Structures are given as structure tokens and as C-alpha cells.
Amino acid sequence: MTVAPPASIMTTNVAQELHDLVAELYPICRSITGDGVRDTLRRIQMRLPLTIHEVPSGTPVFDWIVPREWNIADAWIKTVHGERVVDFQRSNLHVVSYSVPVNERLSLSELRQHLHTLPEHPRWIPYKTSYYKEAWGFCVSAEQYAALTEPVYDVCIDSRLEDGHLTYGELFVPGETPDEVLCSCHVCHPSLCNDNLSGIAVAVFLAEWLSTLRTRRLSYRFLFIPGTIGSITWLARNLDALQRIRHGLVLSGLGGPGGLVYKRSRRGGAEIDRAAANVLKHWDPAGDVRSFIPYGYDERQYCSPGINLAVGCLSRTPYGEYPEYHTSADNLAFVRPELLEDSYLACRSILDVLEHNVTYMSQNPMCEPQLGRRGLYGSMGGAAEGRARELALLWVLNLSDGTHSLLDVAERSSLSFESIRQSAEALIEHGLLARPANATATVSKGFHEPTGGEAQ
């Protein structure tokens, strides 16, 4: 059973609103470049003041080069009588992404060399790409493949592969300090709901939530980028800004079944790794915290040895670990509204840890202060609940010596960060806890366009 989120982050109707955003973006044919990415970003821009960047084809980015831009208008496989037996208009997964143009009449044996299927799932369409090698192909269900019995077929892919741009979106939400939290999701997949759209939806809602906060200690940077080449391009263009990034999350696979899974950053014990582990421990008994491996989503670029940012990855259904991955079965029915909301609230809790993980000093360190006369003992309804709250208070008082953060206290006590934070707030109200003299206030400044030193 999932532990209920703290009352301070409970929401209403968010589950359906998250799913509605996934449904809105679902029909768009996206790839690592092209008008589908632009359309997606423009729709996000209707909700967030997103800055959209265009990087020309041929631009060197570390060991890579920004590829040519790909767009597609239509595609089909027809019988000689004009019947479309495979139709891009019915599913944009039917065409291998980045397929070069083709308009030919082929024999069935020739056509089969360009077809991809999933025999173990006869009704599903696989998702395939050919980003960096010129080729073409169709993805069809095994049932469609078996139904191709005529000797010849007309084949058309009405696509363009030409010099253009790689497009990505960026949003900066400033806080009191220049220290940043990076939230990254990929916008390069077509109609795949869990592996793509769930991360986009959660990122959008996180940015909207952050903008409403009255106080914000940290700054936040959201990237909506094509996978791999997008993060490589952004990193190559923003090397001077990397020193400000203290924490990061890659968001993907957040709407499917299963417990939450957090993959640690390359550093392994970074604050984001500890924050995520504490939240998952108390949030989701089915959750899992895994060690870093250099395979997966864009965390492998952010955690490459020359970059080595503290960026982990949060998902429910990790890549490749569910049969629907990269198939037409990753559809609107596969992602569930309540799981999207649960993932979103867990993300909020992780960011809440980062926001409030500060160090305090006890104002009465000579033995325990008398909590009873301050109303801090026995103020909760249930006995067990009251004891847990009292234990949290005592742990905060004991470790608030100017050297232990609240996350340190939570880890040492095996209690949730939220319970430790609430106890710290209660102690502050009674004058028993205070920030060190050099602590700064927190001021919310709203959304902000990227400025000097950031990508232009």
C-alpha cells in the first residue's frame, strides 16, 4: 500500500489533468528533430513560458554532430488496386523514424526486407528508428505481416531529410540561490504514452507547481529535449552553467504499473540520491533504488565522466522492463491517471526534500528542553502516532548541532523527511531551533527567461 503524501502536497483532479495532457500530445508524430517536436513544445508553451531553441544541422556537439532534420507527411503500403493495407495515418508507429523517402512498387519478398514485427505479440506494432543511418522501413503487427500475400505492393514514404534544426525547450524558475535543480525529459518519441509523454506531463505539472510556491530556496531548470542528442547538445552549449547544477532528475516511464524506481547518479551518494531514497522508502513499499549504470535515458549523458552531474532517473516502469515498451501497446490505456498523479506527488516530495534540507542549531542544547509544557508532547490523537512524532522531535533536537542537515536526521532516525521537517518547524515556532547566523531568506521570483551564460 502506498503511503499517503503529506497534507501540504495533496491535490485535486490532478490525475485526470495529467492524463488529459498525455492524451493531447499522443497523436503527434515526434522524432529527434522536426515539426512534431515543435508542435509539442508549442503546446507546452501554452502552459509554461518555455524558451524554444533551434540548433542548426551540422553543429558539432562534443563527438556528435546535430543531424539533418526529418519530417513526414504520409506513408503507406498499398495493393496494386489502391487499398492501403498499412497506413501511417492510422498509426505513426508504422514508419521507422527517420526513414528516407521511398515511392516504389516492390515484390513481396523485397518488401519483407523492410518490415519489422513482434511475433510474440501479434497485434502490437513495434517502434523502430534509424536516426544515424539512412534507411527506410515499416513497422507492422504480425497479423498485418501474415496478411500480406499479394505478389507486389506499392510503397510510399513521403518524408524529407534535409538541413534544418534540432529543437528543444528550456524553462528557468529562479529561487533565492543560484543553485539549480535540473529536471529533464525527452520529447523525441511519437505515440508512446509511458516512455515519453508521462515524463513530459509530470515535468509540466512540476514547473507549474513550483511557480506557485511563495518561497523557493533553489532555482529550477526544465529541459524538454530529444533523447541523447538533445542532452549532448544542451551540455555542449552550456558548459559554463554546469557548476550551478547541484541536483537533477530525468523523468520517464511514470504512468505505467509497478512501484517507483530510482536510479542513482554516477556519484551514488549525492544529495538527490539520498533524497529520492528517503522518499521512496516511506512512499512506496514496492519501490526500488538502483545503482547507476551507463545505459538508459539522458542521465548517462549528464553523468558522463567529464560532466559528472548529480542527476538520477525516476520511473515506475524502467526502460525495457515491460513488454509494452516501444510498442503500440504503450497507449492511453496503459498509463493510468492515478499512477501519473502518484509519480507527480513523489517527484514533488523529492524536490521538497531538496528545498528544505537545511541545517539548524538547537537553542537549548544542554539536555532536553521540556517539551510537555510547550504542548509538544502528547498533542497527537493516537498513542503510536504521538510517540512517532515525539521521537522525531527528539532526533531533530539531538542532531541539530550545526553539522547535521534535516536529511541527515531523517537517514539516521530512519524516519521520513517530511516528519523530520514538520518537527523542525514545530521546534522553530517554540524558539527551540534556529538557522545558523549566516543562513539567508528565501524569495520567490516567478518564471524567468534564460539570460547571460545560458543557451541563447
Backbone torsions as a table, in degrees:
resi	resn	phi	psi	omega
1	MET	NA	131.6	-179.1
2	THR	-74.3	133.3	177.2
3	VAL	-67.9	135.2	-179.5
4	ALA	-64.8	139.6	177.4
5	PRO	-67.8	158.5	178.8
6	PRO	-57.4	150.4	-177.0
7	ALA	-58.7	-27.5	-176.6
8	SER	-68.9	-14.3	-178.4
9	ILE	-121.3	15.8	176.2
10	MET	-69.0	144.2	-177.2
11	THR	-130.5	169.7	178.4
12	THR	-126.3	133.7	175.4
13	ASN	63.0	10.6	-178.2
14	VAL	-68.2	-35.4	-177.9
15	ALA	-55.6	-49.8	-178.9
16	GLN	-69.4	-34.9	179.6
17	GLU	-66.7	-38.3	174.5
18	LEU	-61.8	-46.4	-179.2
19	HIS	-66.2	-35.1	178.1
20	ASP	-63.2	-38.1	178.1
21	LEU	-67.1	-41.2	175.0
22	VAL	-58.3	-44.8	-178.8
23	ALA	-64.4	-36.3	179.4
24	GLU	-64.9	-38.7	-176.9
25	LEU	-87.6	-13.5	-173.1
26	TYR	-57.4	-42.7	-174.2
27	PRO	-73.0	-14.1	-171.3
28	ILE	-73.3	133.5	176.6
29	CYS	-86.5	103.7	179.6
30	ARG	-102.9	157.3	169.5
31	SER	-148.2	-164.2	-178.1
32	ILE	-75.8	-13.6	172.9
33	THR	-143.5	174.2	168.9
34	GLY	109.0	179.4	-173.6
35	ASP	-68.3	-26.2	177.0
36	GLY	-64.2	-38.2	176.2
37	VAL	-66.1	-44.0	-179.6
38	ARG	-62.2	-42.7	179.3
39	ASP	-61.3	-43.3	178.8
40	THR	-60.9	-46.4	-178.7
41	LEU	-66.7	-36.2	177.6
42	ARG	-64.3	-37.2	177.9
43	ARG	-68.2	-39.0	174.6
44	ILE	-64.5	-37.1	-179.2
45	GLN	-63.3	-21.8	175.8
46	MET	-70.4	-18.1	-179.7
47	ARG	-107.7	-29.7	-176.1
48	LEU	-129.9	146.5	176.3
49	PRO	-76.8	66.5	-174.5
50	LEU	-74.8	136.8	169.7
51	THR	-92.5	125.3	-178.5
52	ILE	-102.2	125.9	-177.6
53	HIS	-107.8	142.8	176.3
54	GLU	-122.2	121.2	-179.1
55	VAL	-113.2	121.5	-173.4
56	PRO	-62.0	146.4	171.4
57	SER	-56.7	143.3	-180.0
58	GLY	90.6	-5.8	179.4
59	THR	-70.2	124.6	176.5
60	PRO	-70.4	133.5	176.0
61	VAL	-135.7	98.1	-172.3
62	PHE	54.4	-125.1	-176.7
63	ASP	-86.7	3.5	-176.1
64	TRP	-111.5	169.3	174.2
65	ILE	-131.3	132.8	177.6
66	VAL	-58.0	124.0	-173.5
67	PRO	-75.1	171.5	172.2
68	ARG	-65.5	156.2	-177.9
69	GLU	-84.6	141.4	-178.7
70	TRP	-120.0	133.0	173.5
71	ASN	-137.6	153.4	-179.2
72	ILE	-138.6	137.3	178.9
73	ALA	-101.9	-39.1	-176.1
74	ASP	-166.2	165.6	176.2
75	ALA	-166.2	151.4	179.1
76	TRP	-165.3	162.1	164.0
77	ILE	-119.9	122.7	-176.5
78	LYS	-119.4	150.5	166.4
79	THR	-73.2	166.6	178.5
80	VAL	-65.8	-13.2	177.1
81	HIS	-91.4	1.8	174.7
82	GLY	93.5	5.2	179.6
83	GLU	-82.9	124.8	176.8
84	ARG	-77.0	113.3	178.4
85	VAL	-96.8	-19.0	170.4
86	VAL	-134.9	126.7	-168.8
87	ASP	-134.9	115.1	177.1
88	PHE	-57.4	-31.3	-179.0
89	GLN	-67.8	-20.8	178.4
90	ARG	-87.7	-30.7	175.8
91	SER	-156.2	121.5	179.2
92	ASN	-74.0	-5.1	173.4
93	LEU	-74.7	-13.1	-176.6
94	HIS	-63.8	-24.3	-177.0
95	VAL	-105.3	131.5	173.6
96	VAL	-60.0	123.4	-176.5
97	SER	-60.8	135.1	-177.6
98	TYR	78.2	18.5	175.1
99	SER	-61.6	135.3	175.6
100	VAL	-73.0	160.3	-179.7
101	PRO	-61.9	146.0	174.7
102	VAL	-150.3	142.7	176.0
103	ASN	-152.5	90.5	-171.8
104	GLU	-143.2	161.3	167.0
105	ARG	-105.0	121.9	-174.0
106	LEU	-122.1	150.3	170.4
107	SER	-70.2	159.8	-179.2
108	LEU	-60.5	-39.1	179.9
109	SER	-66.4	-36.8	177.2
110	GLU	-67.5	-43.1	-178.3
111	LEU	-62.5	-40.6	-176.5
112	ARG	-60.9	-23.8	177.8
113	GLN	-67.8	-14.8	-177.9
114	HIS	-113.8	15.5	-177.6
115	LEU	-110.1	141.7	179.0
116	HIS	-124.6	135.3	-177.0
117	THR	-137.5	173.2	173.2
118	LEU	-125.5	85.5	-176.4
119	PRO	-56.4	-30.8	-178.7
120	GLU	-73.5	-15.3	177.0
121	HIS	-133.2	83.8	-167.4
122	PRO	-59.0	-23.8	-177.3
123	ARG	-101.1	-1.9	-177.3
124	TRP	-92.7	148.9	175.3
125	ILE	-103.4	127.3	177.7
126	PRO	-77.5	163.3	175.2
127	TYR	-111.8	122.7	-178.3
128	LYS	-131.7	154.0	179.3
129	THR	-134.4	160.0	173.2
130	SER	-144.1	61.8	-172.2
131	TYR	-63.8	-42.6	-167.7
132	TYR	-116.8	15.9	174.1
133	LYS	-142.4	122.6	-176.8
134	GLU	-67.3	120.4	-179.0
135	ALA	-161.1	177.4	172.8
136	TRP	-146.5	157.8	179.4
137	GLY	-176.4	166.6	176.1
138	PHE	-121.6	145.3	173.4
139	CYS	-108.9	125.5	-176.0
140	VAL	-135.6	158.7	173.9
141	SER	-70.8	157.4	178.0
142	ALA	-62.3	-31.2	177.1
143	GLU	-66.6	-41.3	177.0
144	GLN	-64.2	-41.3	179.9
145	TYR	-59.8	-44.9	-178.6
146	ALA	-66.6	-26.3	-178.2
147	ALA	-81.3	-7.7	178.5
148	LEU	-80.9	99.0	-174.5
149	THR	-123.8	-9.3	-178.9
150	GLU	-76.0	156.0	-174.6
151	PRO	-69.9	-30.7	-178.5
152	VAL	-138.9	155.9	178.4
153	TYR	-142.3	149.5	171.7
154	ASP	-90.6	130.8	-174.7
155	VAL	-124.5	131.4	178.7
156	CYS	-140.4	130.6	166.8
157	ILE	-124.9	108.8	-178.0
158	ASP	-91.9	80.6	-176.4
159	SER	-125.0	165.7	176.6
160	ARG	-131.3	131.5	175.2
161	LEU	-126.4	104.4	-169.9
162	GLU	-151.4	167.1	177.4
163	ASP	-60.0	133.5	-179.5
164	GLY	-162.4	-122.6	-176.3
165	HIS	-147.4	156.0	163.3
166	LEU	-96.9	132.7	-174.0
167	THR	-116.8	135.1	173.2
168	TYR	-145.5	160.0	-179.9
169	GLY	-112.5	147.8	-177.3
170	GLU	-142.7	139.8	177.5
171	LEU	-137.6	130.7	177.2
172	PHE	-114.4	124.9	178.7
173	VAL	-114.5	106.1	-172.0
174	PRO	-78.2	151.0	172.1
175	GLY	-123.4	-165.8	-179.0
176	GLU	-68.3	-37.8	-177.9
177	THR	-104.6	158.9	176.7
178	PRO	-78.0	-7.6	179.1
179	ASP	-63.0	130.7	-171.9
180	GLU	-112.9	150.1	166.6
181	VAL	-109.6	124.2	179.7
182	LEU	-96.5	125.4	174.3
183	CYS	-117.7	120.1	-171.6
184	SER	-126.4	136.7	174.1
185	CYS	-141.2	159.3	-176.6
186	HIS	-105.3	146.2	-173.9
187	VAL	-122.8	29.1	-170.2
188	CYS	-103.6	-6.8	-176.6
189	HIS	-93.7	148.0	175.7
190	PRO	-75.3	-131.3	-172.3
191	SER	-78.2	71.3	175.1
192	LEU	-126.6	116.8	-169.1
193	CYS	-82.5	-46.3	-178.0
194	ASN	-77.4	-52.5	-178.7
195	ASP	-84.7	72.3	175.3
196	ASN	149.8	-71.4	-168.9
197	LEU	-70.0	-30.3	178.3
198	SER	-63.7	-40.5	178.4
199	GLY	-66.3	-40.5	177.5
200	ILE	-61.2	-48.3	-177.1
201	ALA	-61.5	-45.7	-180.0
202	VAL	-63.7	-41.1	179.1
203	ALA	-62.5	-42.9	178.6
204	VAL	-60.0	-46.6	-177.8
205	PHE	-69.0	-33.3	175.6
206	LEU	-64.0	-44.0	179.7
207	ALA	-63.3	-40.7	178.5
208	GLU	-64.8	-41.6	178.9
209	TRP	-63.1	-45.4	-178.5
210	LEU	-60.2	-34.7	-178.2
211	SER	-67.7	-19.1	-178.0
212	THR	-91.2	-10.0	-175.6
213	LEU	-68.1	136.3	179.1
214	ARG	-71.1	-35.5	177.4
215	THR	-127.4	146.2	-178.9
216	ARG	-149.2	113.6	179.9
217	ARG	-77.7	-43.1	-176.3
218	LEU	-97.3	160.7	172.0
219	SER	-98.7	156.3	-174.4
220	TYR	-132.3	135.5	177.9
221	ARG	-122.8	122.9	179.0
222	PHE	-107.1	131.1	177.4
223	LEU	-119.0	127.0	174.1
224	PHE	-113.3	98.4	-164.9
225	ILE	-133.6	153.6	170.1
226	PRO	-68.0	144.7	-175.6
227	GLY	-61.0	143.8	177.4
228	THR	64.0	-71.9	-176.2
229	ILE	-65.3	-28.3	178.9
230	GLY	-69.7	-47.9	179.1
231	SER	-67.1	-38.0	177.0
232	ILE	-61.9	-43.5	179.6
233	THR	-64.3	-46.3	-179.0
234	TRP	-62.9	-43.7	179.9
235	LEU	-62.8	-41.4	-179.6
236	ALA	-64.0	-30.8	-177.5
237	ARG	-90.2	-6.3	-172.3
238	ASN	-134.1	33.1	-177.9
239	LEU	-58.7	-35.6	-178.1
240	ASP	-69.6	-19.4	-177.1
241	ALA	-92.5	-9.2	-172.1
242	LEU	-66.2	-28.4	-178.4
243	GLN	-64.8	-18.8	179.7
244	ARG	-85.3	-14.0	-177.1
245	ILE	-83.2	111.6	-177.8
246	ARG	-97.3	-29.4	-175.6
247	HIS	-145.4	157.7	177.5
248	GLY	-161.2	153.0	177.4
249	LEU	-135.2	131.1	166.8
250	VAL	-96.3	130.6	-173.9
251	LEU	-113.9	121.6	177.0
252	SER	-165.6	153.7	177.6
253	GLY	63.2	46.4	-172.4
254	LEU	-106.3	7.3	-177.1
255	GLY	-120.5	-4.0	-178.3
256	GLY	-88.7	176.5	-178.3
257	PRO	-71.8	163.2	179.1
258	GLY	108.5	165.0	179.2
259	GLY	-77.4	164.8	177.8
260	LEU	-68.1	141.3	179.6
261	VAL	-127.9	126.8	176.1
262	TYR	-115.2	127.8	174.4
263	LYS	-100.9	121.7	-176.4
264	ARG	-63.7	159.1	172.8
265	SER	-70.3	170.8	177.9
266	ARG	-59.5	-31.3	-179.7
267	ARG	-69.0	-29.6	173.7
268	GLY	84.7	-42.9	-177.5
269	GLY	-119.1	24.7	179.7
270	ALA	-66.5	163.4	-177.6
271	GLU	-59.8	-38.0	177.7
272	ILE	-63.6	-36.4	178.4
273	ASP	-65.2	-42.2	-179.8
274	ARG	-70.1	-39.9	180.0
275	ALA	-63.6	-46.9	-179.5
276	ALA	-63.5	-40.6	-179.8
277	ALA	-63.5	-41.0	179.5
278	ASN	-66.0	-42.7	180.0
279	VAL	-64.1	-48.0	-177.6
280	LEU	-63.9	-35.0	-179.4
281	LYS	-59.3	-39.6	-175.5
282	HIS	-100.7	-11.7	-176.6
283	TRP	-91.5	-45.9	-168.4
284	ASP	-138.9	103.3	179.1
285	PRO	-58.9	-22.7	178.0
286	ALA	-89.1	2.8	-177.8
287	GLY	-72.1	166.0	-175.0
288	ASP	-146.0	135.6	174.0
289	VAL	-113.2	123.7	-173.7
290	ARG	-117.2	157.3	176.0
291	SER	-75.0	157.8	178.3
292	PHE	-68.4	138.8	165.9
293	ILE	-133.4	147.0	-176.8
294	PRO	-80.7	53.0	179.7
295	TYR	-151.2	143.0	179.2
296	GLY	136.3	-126.1	-177.6
297	TYR	-100.4	-152.9	-172.2
298	ASP	-72.9	-7.4	174.6
299	GLU	-59.1	-26.5	-179.3
300	ARG	-71.9	-22.7	173.8
301	GLN	-81.3	-45.8	178.7
302	TYR	-63.0	-26.6	-178.7
303	CYS	-103.9	14.9	175.0
304	SER	-63.7	153.6	-168.9
305	PRO	-59.7	-32.9	179.4
306	GLY	-79.5	-14.2	179.4
307	ILE	-103.6	-59.3	172.0
308	ASN	52.7	47.6	174.0
309	LEU	-77.8	157.9	177.8
310	ALA	-85.3	76.6	-176.4
311	VAL	-124.2	121.6	174.9
312	GLY	-107.2	-177.0	-178.4
313	CYS	-130.6	130.9	179.0
314	LEU	-115.0	133.1	178.5
315	SER	-153.2	171.6	169.9
316	ARG	-105.2	-40.5	-176.4
317	THR	-123.3	91.6	-175.4
318	PRO	-59.3	153.7	-178.3
319	TYR	-50.9	136.1	174.1
320	GLY	74.4	1.1	-175.3
321	GLU	-106.8	13.8	174.8
322	TYR	-142.8	142.0	-172.3
323	PRO	-61.9	-26.4	-178.3
324	GLU	-74.2	-11.3	-177.0
325	TYR	-56.0	129.2	178.6
326	HIS	55.1	43.7	174.8
327	THR	-141.6	169.0	177.7
328	SER	-66.2	-13.9	177.7
329	ALA	-75.1	-12.1	172.8
330	ASP	-82.3	72.5	-171.0
331	ASN	-118.7	-170.5	-176.2
332	LEU	-64.3	-25.9	178.3
333	ALA	-78.3	-22.9	-177.1
334	PHE	-75.6	-38.4	178.5
335	VAL	-88.0	130.0	-175.1
336	ARG	-105.4	134.0	-177.4
337	PRO	-53.0	-43.8	-175.8
338	GLU	-67.9	-28.5	177.6
339	LEU	-78.6	-34.5	171.9
340	LEU	-58.7	-45.2	-179.8
341	GLU	-66.0	-41.1	179.5
342	ASP	-61.0	-42.1	177.9
343	SER	-64.2	-43.2	179.0
344	TYR	-60.3	-45.6	-179.5
345	LEU	-67.8	-35.1	175.7
346	ALA	-64.7	-40.4	176.5
347	CYS	-61.2	-42.7	178.0
348	ARG	-60.6	-39.5	179.2
349	SER	-65.7	-39.0	177.5
350	ILE	-63.6	-46.1	177.9
351	LEU	-64.1	-33.6	178.4
352	ASP	-63.9	-38.1	175.9
353	VAL	-61.2	-48.1	-179.3
354	LEU	-61.1	-41.3	-178.8
355	GLU	-62.3	-39.2	-169.5
356	HIS	-111.0	11.2	179.5
357	ASN	-83.1	83.9	-178.9
358	VAL	-121.7	172.1	-178.1
359	THR	-107.5	137.1	-179.7
360	TYR	-120.3	164.5	174.4
361	MET	-119.6	129.9	174.0
362	SER	-66.9	135.0	178.8
363	GLN	-92.6	2.3	179.1
364	ASN	-147.0	67.6	-171.1
365	PRO	-81.8	-7.8	-177.5
366	MET	-85.2	92.4	-173.1
367	CYS	66.5	175.1	-177.7
368	GLU	-70.6	138.3	170.2
369	PRO	-71.4	158.2	-179.4
370	GLN	-79.9	103.1	-175.5
371	LEU	-81.0	-28.7	-176.4
372	GLY	-60.1	-45.2	-177.4
373	ARG	-72.4	-11.1	175.7
374	ARG	-96.3	2.5	178.6
375	GLY	77.2	18.0	-177.5
376	LEU	-96.5	-3.6	174.2
377	TYR	-109.8	138.6	174.5
378	GLY	64.8	26.1	-177.9
379	SER	-93.2	-2.2	180.0
380	MET	-101.0	161.1	-173.9
381	GLY	-68.4	-56.9	-175.4
382	GLY	-87.0	149.8	-178.0
383	ALA	-64.6	-46.7	-178.8
384	ALA	-64.1	-41.6	179.0
385	GLU	-64.5	-40.6	178.4
386	GLY	-63.7	-41.3	178.6
387	ARG	-64.8	-39.4	179.3
388	ALA	-63.5	-40.1	179.3
389	ARG	-67.5	-42.3	178.9
390	GLU	-63.5	-39.3	178.3
391	LEU	-62.9	-40.7	177.8
392	ALA	-61.9	-42.0	178.1
393	LEU	-59.9	-44.2	-177.7
394	LEU	-68.0	-37.0	177.1
395	TRP	-65.0	-42.8	179.5
396	VAL	-62.7	-45.8	179.2
397	LEU	-61.7	-40.0	-175.0
398	ASN	-71.0	-36.2	-175.1
399	LEU	-100.4	-1.0	179.1
400	SER	-84.7	77.3	-177.4
401	ASP	-117.9	16.0	-180.0
402	GLY	86.9	-3.5	-179.3
403	THR	-120.0	-10.9	-178.3
404	HIS	-114.5	128.2	175.1
405	SER	-80.7	169.7	177.6
406	LEU	-62.9	-33.8	177.0
407	LEU	-66.9	-37.0	173.4
408	ASP	-57.2	-44.0	-179.4
409	VAL	-63.5	-44.7	-179.2
410	ALA	-61.4	-42.4	-179.6
411	GLU	-68.7	-43.9	-178.4
412	ARG	-64.3	-37.0	-176.0
413	SER	-88.4	-12.0	-173.8
414	SER	62.1	24.8	176.5
415	LEU	-101.2	163.3	178.8
416	SER	-70.9	149.2	178.3
417	PHE	-60.6	-37.6	-177.8
418	GLU	-61.3	-40.8	179.3
419	SER	-67.0	-37.0	178.0
420	ILE	-68.0	-41.6	179.2
421	ARG	-63.2	-45.0	179.5
422	GLN	-61.4	-38.6	178.1
423	SER	-65.5	-41.3	178.4
424	ALA	-61.4	-41.5	179.6
425	GLU	-63.9	-39.2	178.4
426	ALA	-65.3	-40.0	179.8
427	LEU	-68.7	-36.0	176.7
428	ILE	-62.6	-42.6	-179.4
429	GLU	-59.7	-29.3	-177.8
430	HIS	-100.3	12.8	175.2
431	GLY	72.7	16.8	-177.4
432	LEU	-96.3	-5.3	-176.4
433	LEU	-144.6	145.8	178.2
434	ALA	-153.8	155.3	173.4
435	ARG	-71.7	152.1	172.7
436	PRO	-57.9	159.4	-173.1
437	ALA	-59.9	-28.0	-176.5
438	ASN	-89.5	5.9	179.4
439	ALA	-69.7	146.0	-178.6
440	THR	-108.2	157.2	177.4
441	ALA	-76.3	167.5	179.8
442	THR	-113.8	131.3	-179.2
443	VAL	-128.7	130.8	176.7
444	SER	-88.1	133.0	-176.3
445	LYS	-121.1	5.0	177.6
446	GLY	76.2	-170.2	179.6
447	PHE	-69.2	157.0	-176.6
448	HIS	-149.2	136.6	176.5
449	GLU	-76.3	147.8	176.0
450	PRO	-57.5	139.0	-179.0
451	THR	-123.5	-157.2	-174.3
452	GLY	-52.4	140.5	-179.5
453	GLY	86.8	-11.4	178.7
454	GLU	-105.3	167.7	-178.3
455	ALA	-59.1	134.9	179.4
456	GLN	-103.8	NA	NA
